[in-house]
């Protein structure tokens, strides 16, 4: 018998099984604007342009990095898709945009329909939570590129904002305050460093008192979506800019929205650094400077507001069960 696609490592039947498993998860996110079924060559979305005066489309593409290695080692795949969607949602929400639809890409060394189904289950949960339709994607099997148990995921989101409501940061001035909203752990950044420093000291199943759980549970905490909070802030506070704190840390991300000639001053003592970051720093003997460059240190979102709106912003966050603090200012 000659060679087949399956003997080369690609199983077409497994791909068909995966599509059948994930269809219902995807359909659960559909709204009246979705005009196509999963499995079509393209996702069709009816854009209701008459709802807007000057609609501006906002898009973003991202992944979750080596946090995937934690999920693979623990064989827990139902949260990593939520990380992916929430990360992408935050990236367009800080521009003032509302999500419209999402597409995913998942590449395996060897396609496991059950694992793929769990990943898409998480994606669909987050899409529903963020009022976003999952209208399509791609599942690839790539032996020779990935090890058999490994996979990678990425996502693309498209949203919309009225042109006059874009949050750009152009009107930021010296004296404006930085309000930080707390994160839910590491979110999706710094995992290559974390895995390296913990590999000879802690196992993912080890219970750590100061974390009130296992290391693996802490490292798989879901990246928080700030969309609902941002909606409230847009409606009720004069938000000048928003910064999603990802790779590059608080300063590295916030300076992206600050006009030239101004700088960010962070008051690092204004909030308590969560225990997981203390554990990382101590275990790896990492300098405070390096920690600030790599991790969010407990702050996942920053709003730039006029000083007279700082307290109102904090109280609004508290009313939405979010923790917020003044973490710095613009100079």
N, C-alpha and C positions, 0 to 999 in steps of 0.2 A: 504493500500500500504506500502511495506517495505521500509527500508532505501536505498538510492542510493548514488553514489559518489557525485552527485550534492547537495543532502540534507546535506552532510557532509561539503560542502563548496567548492568543486572542480568541476568546470564546463568544461567538455571535449569539448563541442561545442565552448565555448569561446576561448579555446586554439586553436582549428582548425581555428576559425575566425582570431585570432591573427597571426598565421602563414601565412594565405592567405594575410593579410594586409601588412606584412613586407617583403614578397618575393621580391617585386619590388625594395624596398629600398636596400636590400642586393644585388640583381642582378646588381644594378647600380654601385657597387664597383668591380665587377668581371673583371678579365683580362684573358688572354689566358692560364694562369697557373692554374686557378680554374677548376677542373674537376668534381665537384659535384654540385647538386642543393640543395637549402635550403630544409630541411625536411629529408635529408638522415641521417643515423645513425652517420656518420662522415663526416667532411669536407676534401675533397681531393685537394691537392695542388701540382702541378708539380714543384719541386725544380730544377732549371737550374744550376746544380753544375758545368757544364763546363764553366760557365761565370767567375768562381773564381779559384784562385790557391789553396788556403787553406781556404775554407769557414768555418766560425764559426757561429753557430746559437746563437742568443741572445734572451732571453724571459723575460717577466715580467707580473705580475698579480697585479691589483690594483682595488680600488673602488673610490668613491667620498665622502664617509663619510656622515656626517649629513647635508651637503649642500642639500641633497635630501629633507630634511624637509622644506626648503625654497621653492623648486620647487613644492612640494605637497601643501603647504599652498597657494601658488599663482596660483595653477593649471596651471603651465607652465612647460611642460615636453620636449620641443624640443631642449633644450640646454644642458641638463644634460648628454646626450650621447656624445656630443662633448667634454665636460669636461673629460669624461672617456677615450676616445680615445687619446686625446691630452696628458693627463697625462702619459698614457702608452707609447706613442710614444716618449715623452721626456726622459723617463727612459731608453729606449734602445738607443736613439740617442746620449746620452752623453757618451755611450760606443763606438761610432763610427758606429753604426749599421743603416741599412736601413730597414724599416718595410716591411714585406712580407704579413702576414695575421693576422686577428683579430677574436676573438670569444667573445661573450658576455653571461652573465648570469643575468637574471632578475627574481626576486622572489616577488610575490604579496601576500597581505592578501586576496584580491578578485581581480581576473584578470579582468582588463578593457581593451578590445582590442584597444580602441581608444588611451588610455594613452600609452599602449605598443607600438603602431604604432608610436606615437610621439617620444618616447624614441629612437626607432630604426632609425627613420628618422634622428635624430641628430647624431647617431652613423655613419650612412651611409654618411652624409655630411662630417664629420671629416675624415672618411676613404678615401673618394675621395680626400679631400684636402691633405692628407698625403700619397697618392699613396699606399694604403693598402687595401687588399681585405677582406671584411666581409664574411667569409666562413661558419659560423655556430654559434650556441649558444644554450641556454636553457632558456625556460620561465616556471617558476614554480608557482603554486598556493598553498599557505601554510597557510590556516586558523588556528588560534591558535598560530602561530608563529609571524605573523604580524597582526596589526590592518587592518581593511577592506580597508582603503584608502592608507595604507602604502605600500612601495615597497623598495627593495634594488637592486643595480646593481653592477656588477664587470666585469672586462674584462681581457682577456689574449692576449698578442701580441707576435708574433714571427718575428724576423728580422735576418739579416745576415750581417757580416762584414768580410773582409779579415783579416786573422790572423795578418798580419804585419801592419794593419791599426787600430787595436784596440787602443782606447784611454784609457790608464790605469793610468796615473799619476806617473808611476815608475821613470821618469826622472825629476820630480820636484825638484827644489833646492831653497835654501834661496835666496831671492831677486826677485824671480818671482812675477809677478803682477797679481792681481785679477781684471778682467774686469766684471762688472755687467751689465746685460741686463734687461731692465725694465719689470715688470710683468703687468698683466691686472687685478689688484685687488687682492683679496685673493686667487685666483685660487681654490684649493680644500681643504684648510687646515685652521683649527682654528674655524670651524663653531659651534662646541659645546659651546665654550666659547662665541662666538659672540651672539648666540641665547639666552644664559643665561643673558648676560648683557643688551641686548636690549629689553627683554620681558616686562619690566615695564617702558620703557622710549620712545621707538619708535615703530610704526607699520610698517610693510613691505610696506604699501601703502603711508607712509608719505613722502612728498617731502622735501628734505634737501638741502638747498641752496649750501652749500659747496661741495656737491656731484653732483650738477647740475642734479638731478634726484631723484627718490624715493630710499628708502633704499633697497627695494626688487630688483630693477633694478641693483643697485650696487653689491649686494650680489650674483646675478646670472650672473655676467660678466663671459664670457667663459674663462676657463683655456687656456692660449695661447700655441700653438705649436711652438717650436723653431727649428723644423726639417730643414726648408729651410735655416735659418740662420746658423745652424750647418754645413750644406753641404758646404756653402761658406767658413766658417772658416776652415774646414778641407782642402779645396782645396788651400787656399791662405795664411794661417797663421800656424805657428808652435804651434798648440794647444797641451799643455801637459796634460791637464785634463779639464773636464767639470763637473759641479755640477748642478743638477736640484733641485731648492730650494722648498722643500715641508715641511711636518711636521718635526719640529726640527729646522727650521729657517736657516739662512745663515751659521752660524758657524757649527751647527749640521750636515748639509748636506755636506758642503765643506770639513770638516775634514775627511769624508769618503774616499776621493780620495787622501789624502795627506799621503806620506810615513811616517813611524814612525821616530820620532826624529825631525820633523818639526811641525810648528803650523801656524794657520791662524791669521793674524792681520787685523781687519776690521776698516776702517776709516768711522765711522758712520755719520759724518757730510758732507761727500762728495756728498751726493744726498739728494733731498727733499723727505721726507716721504709723500706718497700720503694722501689726506684728509681722506679717509675712515679709515686708521690706526690711525690717530690722533683722529678721532671721537670715535673709539673703545677704545683707551687708556683713553680718558677723561671720557667717559660714565661709564666705568667699574673701573676707578681709578686703572689702571693696571701699574705696574712698567715697566720701560724701559727694565730691564733685562728679565722680563716675556714676553714682546712683542717680543723681539729678539729671544726667544726660540720657540715661537709659530708660528709667522707669517713671510712671506717673506719680508714685509716692502717695497715693491715696486721693489724688485730684484728677478726675476724668474729663472734666469740662470746665472752661473758664469763660466768664462773661465780663466784658469791659463795659462799665456803666459810669455815668456822671456820679460824683461823690454824693450828691443829694438823693440818689436812687439806690445807694448801696444797702441800706437797712431794709428798704422795701423789697429789694431783690432777695435778700436772705429770708425774710419772713414769708415771701411767696413760695420759696423753695420748701421751707418747713411745712407750710400748709399742704404741700404735695408729697410729704413724707421723704423729702430729700434733705441731706445735711449740707449746709453751705457756710463758708467762712470768707472773710476778707483775706486774701492771700498775697496781695501786693498792689502796686500802683504803676501808673505810667509817668515816666520822667522825661 
